[in-house]
Amino acid sequence: MQLTLLYDAECSLCEGAVQWIAARDRRKRFCFVPLQCEPACGMDSMVVRCGEREYRQSSAVLRAARGLGLPWSMLWLLMVVPRRFRDGWYRYVALRRSATRPPVAAGENSA
């Protein structure tokens, strides 16, 4: 089944995650779409679409891992951890991801 991963293309952490997943996607199951391409969707986190289902935040990360096959698919077992704890971890990382962005050089436009 095809998996669509929506991500923040302006985030270097997200961009790195996409490159990491693409390098390990041996079965070519993933299609990557920047969130900026779907402005009406109102999403602010990673989203994985699998058929009619949508996975967000930590569930999206774990669904992406599952789609990569072994050994990464073993991370799917973390779904037994209550979502509020998993999503709390996701939000913690998301709030600090701006620290992973390279600084803007003097004279460059950030727009």
C-alpha positions as CSV (number, residue, x, y, z in Angstrom):
1,M,0.0,0.0,0.0
2,Q,1.2,3.5,-0.9
3,L,2.1,5.8,2.0
4,T,1.9,9.6,1.6
5,L,4.1,11.5,4.1
6,L,3.2,15.2,4.5
7,Y,6.0,17.2,6.2
8,D,7.2,20.8,6.9
9,A,9.6,21.5,4.0
10,E,10.9,24.6,5.9
11,C,12.2,22.5,8.8
12,S,15.6,21.1,8.4
13,L,14.8,18.3,10.9
14,C,11.8,17.3,8.9
15,E,13.7,17.6,5.6
16,G,16.4,15.3,7.1
17,A,13.8,12.8,8.2
18,V,12.4,12.7,4.7
19,Q,15.8,12.0,3.2
20,W,16.5,9.4,5.9
21,I,13.2,7.6,5.1
22,A,13.7,7.9,1.3
23,A,17.1,6.3,1.6
24,R,15.6,3.3,3.5
25,D,12.4,2.9,1.4
26,R,13.5,-0.2,-0.5
27,R,10.0,-1.0,-1.6
28,K,9.3,2.6,-2.8
29,R,6.1,2.8,-0.8
30,F,6.5,6.5,0.2
31,C,5.4,9.6,-1.6
32,F,6.6,12.8,0.0
33,V,4.5,16.0,0.0
34,P,5.5,19.3,1.7
35,L,2.7,20.7,3.9
36,Q,3.2,24.0,2.0
37,C,1.7,22.3,-1.0
38,E,-1.6,21.7,0.8
39,P,-2.2,25.1,2.6
40,A,-5.9,24.4,3.1
41,C,-5.3,21.3,5.1
42,G,-4.4,23.3,8.3
43,M,-1.8,20.7,9.4
44,D,1.1,21.7,11.5
45,S,2.8,18.3,12.1
46,M,4.0,15.3,10.2
47,V,1.1,13.3,8.7
48,V,1.2,9.9,7.1
49,R,-1.8,8.9,4.9
50,C,-2.3,5.2,4.4
51,G,-5.4,4.5,2.3
52,E,-8.2,6.3,4.1
53,R,-6.4,6.5,7.4
54,E,-4.4,9.5,8.6
55,Y,-1.7,9.3,11.3
56,R,-0.5,12.4,13.0
57,Q,2.4,13.4,15.2
58,S,4.0,10.4,17.0
59,S,1.6,7.9,15.3
60,A,2.8,9.3,12.0
61,V,6.4,8.7,12.9
62,L,5.7,5.1,14.0
63,R,3.6,4.4,10.9
64,A,6.4,5.7,8.7
65,A,8.8,3.3,10.6
66,R,6.4,0.4,10.0
67,G,6.3,1.1,6.3
68,L,10.1,0.7,6.1
69,G,10.1,-2.9,7.0
70,L,12.5,-4.7,9.4
71,P,14.2,-3.6,11.6
72,W,12.5,-0.2,11.6
73,S,9.0,-1.7,11.6
74,M,9.6,-3.0,15.2
75,L,9.1,0.6,16.4
76,W,5.4,0.1,15.7
77,L,5.3,-1.8,19.0
78,L,5.6,1.6,20.7
79,M,1.9,2.2,19.7
80,V,1.1,0.4,23.0
81,V,2.5,3.5,24.8
82,P,-0.5,5.9,25.5
83,R,-0.8,8.6,22.8
84,R,-0.6,11.4,25.3
85,F,2.9,10.3,26.3
86,R,4.0,9.7,22.7
87,D,2.6,13.0,21.4
88,G,4.1,14.8,24.4
89,W,7.5,13.6,23.2
90,Y,6.7,14.6,19.7
91,R,5.7,18.1,20.7
92,Y,8.9,18.4,22.8
93,V,11.0,17.7,19.8
94,A,8.8,19.8,17.5
95,L,9.1,22.9,19.7
96,R,12.9,22.6,19.7
97,R,13.3,21.8,16.0
98,S,13.9,25.4,15.2
99,A,17.3,25.0,16.9
100,T,18.2,22.5,14.1
101,R,17.7,25.2,11.4
102,P,20.8,26.7,10.0
103,P,21.2,30.4,10.8
104,V,20.2,32.9,8.1
105,A,23.3,34.6,6.6
106,A,23.4,38.4,6.7
107,G,21.6,39.9,3.7
108,E,19.6,36.8,3.0
109,N,15.9,37.1,2.8
110,S,14.0,34.6,5.2
111,A,10.8,34.9,3.2
